[in-house]
Amino acid sequence: MTRARKATVAMPVEGILKHFPPGFTPRSIQAEYLPQIEAAFEAGKRFVLLEAPPGSGKTHISLCLARRYESAYVLTLTKQLQAQYMELGESLGARKLEGRSSFHCDRAGTGQKNTCDGGILFKDDPCPGPIASFEGETAVLPRFMWPQLCPYKCAKLEAFQAPITIANYSSFLYNIEDPLISRVMQMRRPLLVCDETHELEGQLMSYVSIDVNLSDLPVLVPGDEPKVGSAIDVYWSWLQRFSGALKAKLSQLNSEERQRYERLLKKIAYAIRVKDKEEWIPEHWEGRTEGWSLKPLTIASFGEEVFRHADKVLLMSATIIDPQVVASSLGIGEDEYVFLRAPCTFPVENRPVYVGRLNMKYAARDETWPVMVEVIEGLLERHAHEKGLLLTPSNKMLEYIHAELKKRNPNAASRLLLAFGHTRMERYAEHLRTARPTVLAASGFWEGVDLKDESSRFQIVPALPRPFWGGQIAARAKLQPRWYRWVTMCQLIQGVGRSVRHEKDSAVSYVLDADFRAELNKPHGSMVPPWLREAVVMIDE
C-alpha cells in the first residue's frame, strides 16, 4: 500500500468526508481510509479492524463515521481518552457516560466520599438502591422534571439519549443493562467504535470473571471450600451456595456493601448461566489476602456482549498487529471483517528505536540485572539534560534499578521519579511541571500518558512487558503461543509510543531486551509492524 502523504485534502470534500467534523480539514491519511471503512461496511462487512499509529487522527475518524451513520457508541479505555473525544465531540452532540464516582451526592453516607453511591430517585426520597426497579412510569419522566432526579441518573439518561455516546468500556458494560436505560430507549445503534481495541479482551475478561475475597465475606458458606487442585465443579457448587446465603443477608448490609455484593451476585449469576460456553480456569491468590478468581480460558464467546448493540463495528488501535489473533480472540469470524493498516506519518528520523541484546528473562536476572543498571546509567548520562521515561514490566525491577543507581551514581538516581502505587499520578504531574531533567520511572504507564515535546526526549525499556505466567494466562499461552507474543508486543509498542506524539515531535527509544531483536529477526510471522520496523537501529555492542 502506498504511504499516505502528510498533506491535508483540498476542499470541498465529497462522500463520507462531507461528514468530517466542522472546522477541520481531513489529513490525507484520513481521506484515504475513511472511504475504505465506509466501503467495507456498505459491502456488508460488519467489522472493520483499523490499525492506525499515534497521530493518525483516530478521534476525527470516529466522529466522522458517527456523523455519517447519525448515531453511535464510541468506547475507549480511560477517562482521559473520553475527555479527548469530548473536546471535539461535544459540539457535535456527543455526551459522556461517567461512573458514580464522578458525581457529588448530598445524601452520600459515611465512607462514600460525598459521591453518588447508588443515586436517589428524588432528592427528598430514599435511594431505591444501586440498580433501581423504577416501578410504574417513573423512568419515563419528561425532561423538564429531570432536575428532581439525582445528577448521576440524569447524566446517564442524557448520555444514552445523545446521538453520540462516549463511554469507557467498564462503564458501558455495567450500565447497558440498567433498567433505567433499557426501559426508555432503543439500545442498538447503527455504529459502534471500539478504540484501543487491544484492551477489549482484557476488559471483557474482567467483566465476566469472578473474584472471591475469602477474608472479607459477610456470610458463612456451608459445604466444601475450593482448594488448589479442586475440580471446576467444586467452584461452581460453592458459588451457588454462596449466592443463596448472600441473598438472605443483603438486607442487613449497609448501602456501600450492598451495592458491592449485589454486583458480585449479578456477575455470579451471569457466569453460571454461560459457564458451558468456555473452559474456566481457577486462580488462587498469593499474598496477604486470601481468595481466588474464576476466569474463562478465552472470551471469544463474550465479544457479542459489546457488539450486539450495533449493526456496524469499527475496531481501532495502534497495535492490532495480527488481525487473526484479535478477531479470533473476540469471536469474530474470518469472513466477517476487513483489516486496514495505516502507515505512520511521523518522520522516521524523529523516532529511532535502538535495540540491545540483554537476556532479560527472569531466570537470568542475577547475571543480567547488574548489567542492565550499568547500561541505564550510561543512557542517563547521555541524556543528562533532557527529560525522559523509564518503563519496566514490574515494580520489583524498578526498585532494583533505583536502589543500585543510588549506590553507583546518586545524581542519576535523584532524577528518577518513581511512579507506582497511590502516588503514580502525583509523580506524573510533578514530571510534567518541573524544570529539572527528571525521568518518569514507572511500571504502569505503558499507555494512557502523553509525554510530548520536552516532557520526554528519550525512553528506556529494559525488558519486554511479558504477562505474568500463571493461571489463566499460562493455560491460554500453552493453547495459543502466538497470543502470548501478541499481548507482549502490544504492550511494548504502546510503551514506545509514549514520547513521540505528533509529526514535529522527536524522541529516542532504547529497548534493551534481546527478545525484541529475536522478534524482529523472525523470517515469517514477525509481530513488529512496518512503521516500527523502519525506525529500528540494532546495537551490536
C-alpha positions in Angstrom: 0.0 0.0 0.0 1.3 3.5 -0.9 2.4 5.5 2.1 0.0 8.4 2.7 1.3 11.9 2.4 1.1 14.3 5.3 -0.7 17.0 3.3 -4.3 17.9 4.0 -7.1 17.3 1.5 -8.2 20.2 -0.6 -11.8 21.3 0.0 -14.6 20.8 -0.9 -14.8 17.2 0.1 -17.3 14.6 -1.2 -18.8 11.4 0.0 -18.1 10.4 3.6 -15.7 13.3 4.1 -18.5 15.8 4.0 -19.3 14.4 7.5 -15.9 15.4 8.8 -16.1 17.4 12.0 -16.8 21.1 11.0 -13.9 23.4 11.2 -11.3 20.7 10.4 -9.7 19.7 7.1 -9.1 15.9 6.6 -5.5 14.9 6.5 -4.5 12.7 3.6 -4.4 9.6 5.8 -7.9 10.2 7.0 -9.1 11.0 3.4 -7.6 7.7 2.3 -9.0 5.4 5.0 -12.4 6.8 5.8 -13.8 5.9 2.3 -12.3 2.4 2.7 -14.0 1.9 6.0 -17.3 3.1 4.6 -17.0 0.9 1.6 -16.4 -2.2 3.7 -19.5 -1.5 5.8 -21.6 -0.8 2.8 -20.4 -4.0 1.1 -21.9 -6.0 4.1 -18.9 -6.4 6.4 -20.0 -6.0 10.0 -16.5 -5.4 11.3 -13.6 -3.2 10.2 -10.2 -3.5 12.0 -8.1 -0.4 11.6 -4.5 -0.3 12.8 -3.6 3.4 12.9 -0.4 4.6 14.7 -0.4 7.5 17.1 -1.1 10.8 15.3 -3.4 9.3 12.7 -6.3 11.3 13.9 -8.5 8.4 15.2 -10.7 10.7 17.1 -11.7 12.6 13.9 -12.2 9.3 12.0 -14.5 8.0 14.7 -16.6 11.2 14.9 -16.8 11.5 11.1 -18.3 7.9 10.9 -20.6 8.7 13.8 -22.0 11.7 11.9 -22.2 9.6 8.7 -24.3 6.9 10.4 -26.1 9.5 12.6 -25.9 7.6 15.9 -23.0 5.8 17.5 -21.5 4.4 20.7 -17.8 5.4 21.0 -16.0 3.2 23.6 -12.4 3.8 24.8 -10.2 2.9 27.7 -9.8 5.7 30.1 -11.4 8.9 31.4 -8.5 10.9 29.8 -9.4 9.4 26.4 -13.0 10.1 26.9 -12.1 13.8 27.6 -10.1 13.8 24.4 -13.2 12.7 22.4 -15.4 15.2 24.2 -13.1 18.2 23.3 -14.2 17.6 19.7 -17.4 15.7 20.0 -19.4 17.9 22.5 -20.2 20.5 19.8 -21.5 17.6 17.6 -24.0 16.5 20.3 -21.8 13.9 22.0 -22.3 13.2 25.7 -20.1 11.4 28.1 -21.1 8.4 30.2 -19.4 8.5 33.6 -19.4 6.4 36.7 -21.0 7.2 40.0 -17.7 8.3 41.5 -17.7 11.4 39.2 -20.8 12.8 40.8 -21.3 14.7 44.0 -24.2 13.5 46.2 -25.6 15.5 49.1 -27.1 12.3 50.5 -23.9 10.3 50.4 -23.2 8.4 53.6 -20.1 7.8 55.6 -17.3 6.2 53.6 -18.7 7.3 50.2 -16.6 10.5 49.9 -19.7 12.5 49.0 -20.0 10.8 45.6 -23.1 9.1 44.2 -23.2 5.6 45.5 -26.5 4.3 44.1 -28.2 7.5 43.4 -31.5 8.7 44.8 -34.6 8.8 42.6 -36.0 12.1 44.0 -33.9 14.4 46.2 -36.5 14.1 49.1 -36.9 10.3 48.9 -34.7 7.5 50.0 -32.3 5.9 47.4 -34.0 2.9 45.8 -30.7 1.1 45.5 -27.7 0.7 43.2 -29.9 -0.7 40.4 -33.4 0.8 40.8 -36.5 -1.1 39.8 -38.4 2.1 38.7 -41.9 0.8 39.2 -44.7 2.3 37.1 -43.8 5.1 34.7 -41.2 6.7 36.9 -38.4 6.0 34.4 -40.1 8.0 31.6 -40.4 11.3 33.4 -40.4 14.3 30.9 -37.2 16.1 30.6 -38.4 19.2 32.5 -38.7 17.1 35.6 -35.1 15.8 35.4 -33.8 18.4 37.8 -35.7 16.5 40.6 -33.6 13.4 39.8 -30.2 12.6 41.1 -27.4 14.1 39.0 -25.9 10.7 38.2 -29.1 9.3 36.8 -29.8 12.5 34.8 -26.3 12.4 33.3 -26.7 8.7 32.4 -30.1 9.3 30.7 -28.6 12.3 28.8 -25.6 10.3 27.6 -27.7 7.4 26.3 -30.2 9.8 24.6 -27.4 11.7 22.8 -26.7 10.8 19.2 -23.1 10.0 20.1 -22.4 8.3 23.5 -18.8 8.4 24.7 -18.0 5.8 27.3 -15.2 3.8 28.7 -15.5 0.0 28.4 -16.1 -0.7 32.0 -18.9 1.9 32.4 -20.6 0.9 29.2 -20.7 -2.8 30.1 -22.0 -2.2 33.6 -24.6 0.4 32.6 -26.0 -1.1 29.4 -28.3 -3.4 31.3 -29.5 -0.8 33.8 -33.3 -0.9 33.9 -33.4 2.9 33.8 -31.7 2.8 30.4 -33.2 -0.2 28.8 -36.8 0.8 29.5 -36.6 4.3 27.9 -34.6 3.9 24.8 -33.6 1.7 21.9 -30.1 0.3 22.7 -29.0 -0.9 19.3 -27.3 1.7 17.1 -26.0 1.8 13.5 -22.4 2.1 14.6 -20.1 1.1 17.5 -16.5 2.3 17.7 -14.1 0.4 19.9 -10.9 2.5 20.4 -7.8 0.9 22.0 -9.2 -2.4 20.8 -6.1 -4.3 22.0 -7.6 -3.8 25.5 -11.1 -5.0 24.8 -10.3 -8.7 25.6 -8.9 -7.7 29.0 -12.0 -5.5 29.7 -14.3 -8.4 28.8 -12.2 -10.8 30.9 -12.7 -8.5 33.9 -16.4 -8.2 33.2 -17.1 -12.0 33.2 -14.5 -13.2 35.7 -15.4 -13.9 39.4 -13.2 -12.7 42.2 -13.9 -14.1 45.7 -12.1 -12.5 48.7 -12.4 -15.1 51.3 -11.0 -12.8 54.1 -13.9 -10.4 53.6 -17.1 -12.5 53.2 -20.2 -11.3 55.0 -21.7 -14.8 55.2 -20.6 -18.4 56.1 -20.8 -20.8 53.2 -21.7 -24.4 54.1 -20.1 -27.3 52.4 -16.7 -27.9 50.9 -14.5 -24.9 50.1 -12.5 -24.9 46.8 -8.8 -25.6 47.2 -5.8 -25.6 44.9 -6.4 -28.6 42.6 -10.1 -28.8 43.2 -12.3 -29.9 40.2 -14.0 -27.0 38.5 -17.4 -28.3 39.6 -16.4 -27.6 43.2 -16.1 -23.9 42.4 -19.5 -23.7 40.7 -21.2 -25.6 43.5 -19.6 -23.2 46.1 -20.7 -20.1 44.2 -24.3 -21.4 44.1 -24.3 -22.0 47.9 -22.6 -18.6 48.4 -25.2 -16.8 46.3 -28.1 -18.3 48.3 -26.5 -17.4 51.6 -25.6 -13.9 50.4 -29.1 -13.0 49.1 -30.5 -13.8 52.5 -28.0 -11.4 54.1 -28.2 -8.4 51.8 -30.9 -6.5 53.7 -28.6 -6.4 56.7 -25.7 -4.8 54.9 -25.1 -1.1 54.6 -25.6 0.7 51.3 -21.9 0.5 50.2 -21.6 -3.2 51.0 -25.0 -4.0 49.5 -24.0 -2.3 46.2 -20.7 -4.2 46.1 -22.3 -7.6 46.8 -25.3 -7.1 44.5 -22.8 -6.5 41.7 -21.0 -9.7 42.6 -24.3 -11.6 42.7 -25.1 -10.4 39.3 -21.7 -11.5 38.0 -22.0 -14.9 39.6 -25.5 -15.4 38.1 -24.2 -14.5 34.6 -21.2 -16.7 34.9 -23.2 -19.7 36.0 -25.6 -19.1 33.1 -22.9 -19.0 30.5 -20.3 -21.4 32.1 -20.7 -24.1 29.4 -19.6 -21.6 26.7 -15.9 -21.7 27.7 -13.5 -23.7 29.8 -12.9 -21.9 33.1 -9.6 -21.6 35.0 -9.3 -21.1 38.8 -6.5 -18.8 40.1 -5.8 -18.8 43.8 -4.3 -15.6 45.1 -0.9 -15.2 46.6 0.0 -12.7 49.3 -1.7 -11.4 52.4 -5.3 -11.5 51.0 -6.9 -15.0 50.8 -9.1 -15.7 47.9 -9.4 -16.9 44.3 -10.7 -16.0 40.9 -12.5 -17.9 38.2 -11.8 -16.9 34.6 -12.7 -18.2 31.2 -9.8 -19.6 29.2 -10.8 -17.2 26.3 -13.5 -14.6 25.9 -14.4 -15.5 22.3 -17.9 -16.3 23.4 -18.4 -13.0 25.0 -17.4 -10.5 22.4 -21.0 -10.2 21.3 -21.8 -8.7 24.8 -20.4 -5.5 23.3 -21.0 -6.0 19.6 -24.7 -6.8 19.9 -25.5 -3.2 20.5 -24.7 -2.1 16.9 -25.0 -3.1 13.3 -21.5 -2.0 12.3 -18.4 -2.1 14.4 -15.1 -0.3 13.9 -12.2 -1.7 16.0 -9.2 0.7 16.2 -5.8 0.5 17.8 -2.2 1.4 17.1 -1.5 -2.3 17.9 -3.8 -4.6 16.0 -0.6 -6.3 14.9 -2.2 -9.6 14.0 -5.8 -9.2 12.9 -6.4 -13.0 13.0 -5.4 -13.1 16.7 -7.6 -10.1 17.5 -10.6 -11.4 15.6 -10.5 -14.9 16.9 -10.0 -13.6 20.5 -13.2 -11.6 20.2 -15.2 -14.3 18.5 -15.2 -12.6 15.0 -15.2 -15.0 12.0 -12.7 -14.7 9.2 -15.4 -13.7 6.7 -16.9 -11.0 8.9 -14.1 -8.4 8.9 -11.8 -6.3 6.8 -8.4 -5.3 8.1 -6.8 -1.9 7.2 -3.3 -0.8 8.2 -2.5 2.9 8.0 1.1 4.0 7.9 2.9 6.2 10.4 3.1 9.8 9.3 5.8 10.7 11.8 9.2 11.2 10.1 11.3 8.0 10.8 14.3 10.1 11.8 12.3 11.6 14.7 11.6 8.3 16.3 14.6 5.9 16.2 14.4 2.7 18.3 17.7 1.3 19.4 17.6 -2.4 20.2 20.0 -4.1 22.6 20.9 -7.7 23.3 20.5 -8.3 27.0 19.0 -11.6 28.2 16.1 -10.2 30.2 14.3 -13.4 31.0 13.6 -13.7 34.7 15.7 -16.8 35.1 18.8 -14.7 34.0 18.2 -11.8 36.4 21.2 -12.5 38.7 23.6 -12.2 35.8 21.8 -9.6 33.7 20.2 -7.1 36.1 23.5 -5.6 37.2 24.5 -5.1 33.6 21.1 -3.6 32.9 21.7 -0.9 35.6 25.1 -0.1 34.1 23.5 0.4 30.6 20.8 2.6 32.1 23.3 4.7 33.9 25.1 5.3 30.7 21.9 6.3 28.9 21.0 8.7 31.7 24.4 10.3 31.3 24.0 10.5 27.5 20.7 12.4 28.1 21.8 14.3 31.2 20.0 17.5 30.3 16.7 16.0 28.9 13.6 14.6 30.4 12.8 11.0 29.8 10.8 7.9 30.6 11.9 4.6 32.1 9.3 1.8 31.6 9.7 -1.5 33.4 7.4 -4.6 33.5 7.4 -4.7 37.3 7.8 -2.6 40.4 10.4 -5.1 41.6 12.7 -4.2 38.6 12.0 -0.5 39.1 13.0 -0.6 42.7 16.1 -2.6 41.9 17.3 -0.1 39.3 16.7 2.8 41.7 18.5 1.2 44.6 21.5 0.2 42.5 21.8 3.6 40.9 21.8 5.2 44.3 24.9 3.2 45.1 26.6 3.8 41.7 25.5 7.3 40.8 23.4 9.2 43.3 22.9 12.1 40.9 21.4 9.8 38.2 19.2 8.1 40.8 17.9 11.5 42.0 16.5 12.2 38.5 14.1 9.2 38.8 10.5 9.9 39.8 9.2 6.5 40.9 5.6 6.4 39.8 3.7 3.5 41.2 1.0 2.8 43.8 -1.2 5.7 45.1 1.4 8.4 44.1 1.8 7.4 40.5 -0.3 10.3 39.1 1.3 12.8 41.5 4.7 11.8 40.2 3.4 12.1 36.6 2.2 15.6 37.3 5.4 16.6 39.0 7.4 15.3 36.0 5.3 17.5 33.6 5.6 20.7 35.7 9.2 20.6 36.9 12.1 22.3 35.1 14.6 19.7 36.2 15.6 16.9 33.7 13.6 14.3 35.6 12.9 10.8 34.3 9.5 9.4 34.9 10.1 5.8 36.1 7.0 3.6 36.0 5.7 0.1 35.6 2.2 1.1 34.8 2.5 3.9 32.2 2.7 1.7 29.1 -0.3 3.6 27.7 -2.6 6.4 28.7 0.1 9.1 29.3 1.1 11.9 26.9 4.8 12.9 27.2 5.1 15.1 24.1 7.9 17.5 23.3 10.2 18.5 26.1 8.5 16.2 28.6 10.4 13.3 27.2 13.2 13.2 24.6 14.2 9.6 25.4 12.7 6.5 26.8 14.3 3.3 28.1 12.6 -0.1 28.1 14.9 -2.6 29.8 12.7 -5.7 29.3 9.7 -6.8 27.3 6.4 -6.5 29.3 5.6 -10.2 29.3 2.3 -11.0 31.1 2.7 -12.8 34.4 2.9 -16.6 33.8 0.3 -18.4 35.8 -3.3 -19.5 36.0 -5.5 -18.4 33.0 -2.6 -16.6 31.3 -0.4 -19.8 31.3 -3.2 -22.0 30.2 -4.1 -19.7 27.3 -0.4 -19.3 26.3 0.0 -23.0 26.1 -3.1 -23.3 23.9 -2.2 -20.3 21.8 1.5 -19.3 22.0 1.1 -16.6 19.3 -1.5 -14.9 21.5 1.1 -14.6 24.3 3.6 -13.0 21.9 0.8 -10.7 20.7 -0.1 -9.5 24.2 3.6 -8.8 24.9 4.2 -6.9 21.7 1.0 -4.8 22.1 2.2 -3.6 25.4 5.7 -2.8 24.1 4.5 -0.9 21.1 2.1 1.1 23.2 5.0 2.0 25.5 7.3 3.0 22.7 4.7 5.5 21.6 4.5 7.5 24.8 7.1 10.1 23.8 6.5 10.9 20.2 3.1 12.4 20.0 2.9 14.5 16.8 4.7 14.9 13.5 7.1 17.6 14.7 7.9 15.7 18.0 11.0 13.6 18.4 12.4 11.1 21.0 14.9 8.3 21.1 13.8 4.9 22.3 16.0 2.1 23.8 14.7 -1.4 24.0 17.4 -3.5 25.8 15.8 -6.9 25.7 17.3 -9.4 23.2 13.9 -11.0 22.7 12.8 -7.9 20.8 15.7 -8.5 18.4 14.5 -12.1 18.1 11.0 -11.0 17.2 12.4 -8.6 14.6 14.6 -11.4 13.1 11.8 -13.9 12.6 11.8 -14.9 8.9 8.0 -15.3 9.0 5.2 -14.1 11.2 7.0 -11.3 13.0 4.7 -9.1 15.0 6.6 -5.9 14.5 4.6 -3.6 12.3 6.3 -2.0 9.3 6.1 1.6 10.7 8.1 0.5 13.8 10.5 -1.8 11.9 11.6 1.0 9.7 12.8 3.0 12.8 14.8 0.2 14.3 18.6 0.5 14.8 20.4 -2.6 16.1 23.0 -2.1 18.8 25.8 -4.6 18.3 27.9 -3.7 21.4 
